[in-house]
Amino acid sequence: MAKVEGKLAKIWYDKDISLDPIKSEVIAVIGYGSQGSAQACNLRDSGLNVIVGLREGGASWSKAIKDGHRVVEVKKAVQEANIIHILVPDMVQQTLYEKEIAPWLREGQALGFSHGASIHWGWIKPPSWVDVIMLAPKSPGQRVRELYLEGFGTPALVAVHQDYSKRAWSRVLGLAKGVGCTRAGVIETTFTEEVETDWFGEQVDLCGGVDRLIRTAFEVLVENGYQPEVAYFECLHELKLIVDLIQRYGISGMYKRVSETARYGGLTRGGLVLDQQTKQKMQRILDDIRSGKFAEEWYNVYAKEGPASFNKYLSELEKHPIEQVGLKLRRMMWPQGEIS
């Protein structure tokens, strides 16, 4: 059993932070996808000076203008800004940085990120005369925006990799407050810790692990003669109900809120599914992440294949029976909504 040791995490809340240190600074949000659009809108609505840097004529250009932003080409945004917040996908950051950002950097600016991969793995090597900071909201961008508009916020991780100006912490905490994250609380971390834990969670639990657990459980029921529709409800659909309970009340709180049979069965049988061998496999995945082996693999695959690097896996997944029956059932449950 894991032990909780060491110093307590440093946490900041809204009352602890002021926007004053960055009110006079121009914040250039580079990219206008899920996180870019959410963070740019939240920062603007918090009264900060925001511009959006994009490729002219790109798909996001008109959307950002429609949302009320001043939109300029990336190199112009870099020239105007004090804080350059890079929110394009990880695998295109290096090329964008080298071509459109680095040539126009000046002393004392800050480079901001919402994920530490490009810095931690050395895909981007900033000069010594800029700040390097990270604000990593722990939610998809759509939810970051929704919670802000509801008067609350998304918890986040914050880090300073390089503090040339001696104001890097006031800058990143100001960004966190502007995005609304300090309303929930922000936790100090490092670029290394953020990257390694984020990738580990995605691979063994949040995406990879839960995906395989659902598919495998579905297969077992169907192979034993149960109807696919019933298996879908039991192995996939109801998962959200349980995850919602865990998120709000913790794992033990979830068990206290399900039936007695579910409580006893889960507590006594779960360890048969995910056992010490599973934990050892998780450790191997973590070792590959920490050593840089996975980063090197992903970098090389993307360089060769681009977005097509995962299309073959998605194509196989979409042929799985759980996806076929799921599409039918989602159309039944949400006939007017997005169900793909």
N, C-alpha and C positions, 0 to 999 in steps of 0.2 A: 504494500500500500504506500502511495506517495506521501511524503511528509511535507508540510508547509513550513519552510524555514526562511531565514534571511530578513532583510529590512523590509518594512512596509512600503508599498508603492506610493509615490508622491502623486496626489490628486489635487486638481484645481477645479473650482466651481465659479459660477458667474460672478459672484460677489468678490472673488479674489482678483479679477482681471479687469483692466481698463483698456478701452479702445484708443485712448489718447496717443500712445506711442506710434500708432500706424495711421492715425487720422489724416496726417499730411502726406502720406505716401500713396503712390499710385500702385495698385495691385493689378497685374496682368495675368488673367486666367488663360492659360494656353490649352486649347481643346474645349469642346462643348458637347461631350457625351454625357453619360449619366452623372458622374461626379462633377464634371466641369460646369454643366448647366446649373446643377443644384447649388454648388458652392458659390458660383458667380452671382446668382440671384440672391442668395442669403447674404452675402457680403455687401452687395449693393443695398439691399433692404435694411441693412444695419447701419447705413449711412456712410459707408466707405467708398473710396474712389476706385471704381473697377472699370477696366477695359478688357475686352476679349480678343485674344490673338488667334487668328485662324488663317487657313489657306483661302485666298479670295476665290469665290466661286464654288467652294466646297459645299457639301451637303448641309453643314451646320451654320453656314454664314447667314442665310436668310432667317433661320430659326432664332439665332442670337439677336439679330436686329429686331425681329418681331417681339422678342421678350424685353425689348427696351434697352439693350446694351449698345455701347459704342464699340464697333467691331473694326479691327485693323489687321493688316498682315502681321505675321509673327515677328518679323525683324523690327517692324515699327513699334510693336508693343514692347519689345525688349528695350528699345531705345528710350521709350517714354517711362518705363516702369521703375519702381524701386524694389518691388517684390515680384518675381516671375514665378508663378505657381503652375507647374507643369502637370497637366491632368490628361494627357493623351495616353493610350495604352503602352504598357511597359516595353513591348517589343519594337515600337517605333520611336521611342524616346531618344535613343542614341543618335540616329540619323537626323532627326529634327534638331537636336541640340547642336550637333556638329555643323549643320548647314545654316540653321536659322536663328540660333541663340548665341552660341559661343562667340562668333565674330563681333557681336555688338554688346557684349557684356562690359560693364565698367565697375570700377572699384566701389565696394560698399553695398552693392545690390545683394539681394537674397534670392536663392533658388529654392523654391518650395516644391514638395512632392506629397502625394497621398499614399505612396507605397515606396519602400526603401530599396527595391531590387536594383535599379540602375546605379545607385551609389554604392550599395554593398558589394555588388559583383564587379564594379569597376567599368560598367558599360559607359557611364558618364564620369569623367574625371574633371571636376570643377577646378578653377584656379584657386589659389590660396587666399585671394583677396575678395572673396564673396562669402556670405553666410549660406549655409546649407541646412534647411529645416524640413520637418515633416509634420503634416497634420493628416492623420489617417482615421476618418470616421468609420465606425464599425457597423456600417449599413450600406446597402446600395444607395445610389444618388437619389433615386425617386423618394425613398423614405427619409433621407436627409432633408429634402425640401418639404415633404409633407409634415414632418414633426416640427420644423421651424414655423410653418404657417399655422400650426396648431398651438403655438406658443411654448413649445418645449424644444427638445433637441436630441441629437444622436450622440451617445458617448463616443469618445475618440482617443487615440493614442497620439502623443506629441513627442518629438525628438529634435535635438540639435546635433548635427554631425560636425558642423564647422561654425565657429562664432568669431568671425573676423571683426565685425562691427561692435562687438560687446553688447549688441542689442538683439541678438538672435532669439533669445527666449521671449522678450517682450513682443517680438514680431510674430512668432509662431503662436503664442498664447492669444495675441490680438486676433489673428486669423481664426483661431478656435472659437473665440467669443463671437466674432462676426458671422461665422457659419452656424452658430447656435449650439455648438457642442458643449460649451461650458455650462449650459443650462442643465445638462445631464451629468457632466463631469468628464474631465480629460485626465489621462494617466501618463506619466512620464515613462518613456521607453528608450530604446536605441534603434538605429536603422537595422542592425543585425538581428536583434530580438524580434522586431516587427516582421521582417522578411521570413525568418526561419519558422516562427510560430504560425504565421499566416499561410505559408505554403503547406506546412504540416497539416493544419486544420483542414485545408481544402482537399488534400489528397486522401487522408485516412478517415475523415469524419464527415465534414460538411457536404462535400460533393462526392468524391470517390467512394468513401466508405458507405454512406447512406444509400447511394445509388445501387451499389452491389448488394447491400443487405436487402433492399426492397425487391430487386429483381430476383435474387436467389430465393427469398421467401415465397414470392409469387410462383416461381417455377416449381417449388416443392409441392405447393397446394394443387396446382394444375396437373402436374404429373401424377398426382394421387387421385385424380378424378373429380376434383372440385371445380365448379364453374369459374371461368376466368373473371367474370364480373364480380362475383363474391370475393374472389382472391384479391382483386384490385382494391376493393373497399377495405379489406382487412389489412393488407400489406402496404398500401400507399395512401389512400384517401384519409384514413383516420390518423395517420402519422402527424398531420398538422395539429390535430387536437391535443396530442400528447406533447408535441414540441412547444405549443403555446403554454401549456401548464408548466413545463420545465423552465421555460424562459421567465415566467412570472414568479414561480414559487420554488424553483430549484428541483433537483431530482427527488429528494425525499418528499418535498411538498407535492410533487406529481403523484407519487405513490399513495399519498394520503387522500388523494382526490379521485382515484379510480376505484373500480369495484374490488372487493376483497379477493376474488379469484384472480383478477389481473395483478393485484399486488403480490400475492403469494407466488403465482406462476412466474411473473417477471423477476422477482427477487431470487427465486431458486433455480431458474432455468437460463437466465440471460448469460451467466458465466459459462454455460456449455457451448454457446454459440461463439462468443468472443472470449477466448481463453488465453492462457499464457503464450501459446504459439502465435496467436494474433498479436499480442503485445510485442513479441520478438520481431514480427514482420513490420510492425509500426516503427520499431526502433531502427530497422534497416532503412526504412523510408526516410526517417529523420537523419540518419547518418549520410545518406545520399544528398540530402538537402544541405546539411552543414558543411560537407566536404566540397560543395560546388559541383558535384557530379550531375545532379538534376539540372542545375542552371546551365551548364555547358551543353547538355543534351538538348534542352529546350531552345537555347540560343541557336545552335547549329541546325536543328530541325526547322525552326522558323525562318532562318536565313535562306534555307533551300526551298521550302515549300510555302512560306507565308501562312495566311489563314487556312489554307488547304491542309495544313498539318494535322488538324483535328477533324476535318470533314469526314474522313474514312471511318473514324470511330463513331461520329454522330450518325452516319449513314447506317452502320450496323445496329446502333441503338434504336433508331427509328423503325427498324424491321422487327424489333422484339415484340412478342405478343402483348406485353403490358402496355406498350405505347399504342397499339392498335385498339385494344379494348378501352384504354384510357381516353382516347380521342372521342369514342362513341359516348362514354359516360359523362365526360366533361360537357359535351354538347347537350346532353340531357339535363345536367345540373345548371349550366350557365349558357342558355341558348343565345343570349344577346351579347355575351362578353367575349373576350379574347381567349380562345381555347386551344390554340396550336401549341 
